[in-house]
Every structure is written in C-alpha cells, then in structure tokens.
Amino acid sequence: MTRTETDLTELLGRVRRLERQNCRWKVASFFLFLVVASLLTTGLLAQERAEPPLMRAKAVEAQSFLLDDADGNRRGQMRMKAGGPTFEIYDQNGNVVWSIPSRTNRVPSR
C-alpha cells in the first residue's frame, strides 16, 4: 500500500465514525425534543385545569345582589327599597313567590 491509499483508508474510517456519531446526536436530539414538548404540553394543560385561587373579602358593598339561574333568568334579589332591606325570590315566570319587605316603622335593637 502506498501512503495515499493509507491516508484515504484512514480518512474513510474517520468519516464513518463521524457519521455514526452524528446519527446518534440526531436521535438523542429528537428524543430530547419530544420530552421537552410533552412536558410543555402537560404543563399548559394542567394550567388550564387549575382552579384560580379563592379570594376572601373582608367586606362587600353593593346596592343590590342579584341571583340568576344557569339560563340567565332572575331568581332572587336582595336590595335596599324604601329605606330598608328587602329580599325577594322569583319563580320561572319572574313573579315574586317569597319576600321579606322592608319595615320602616321598626327601629333596630342594640
């Protein structure tokens, strides 16, 4: 063998090793990509399912509180009327079925 044939044989061996190494890196990178993508997807799905933290208020102020059913129909109302609080419950047609009217002639006890 001449020196040129030896150099080409050695070069061919080095190229084959580099190609095998390159193939291993490609396979490892593909699996790493799959793992990262699945972790991100799982994290995003878990974030969508997570319930927001419960907020606790020390006080709530309003002039009226409304109670609506799932269809959007008004089913109850608590409000200030004629200087006193009233609480009304409505049926499916919107008619008052139960009410606690305000009593302006009563003085609250202390």
Secondary structure, 3 states (H helix, E strand, C coil): CCHHHHHHHHHHHHHHHHHHHHHHHHHHHHHHHHHHHHHHHHHHHHHHHCCCCCCCCCCCCCCEEEEECCCCCEEEEEEEECCEEEEEEECCCCCEEEEECCCCCCCCCC
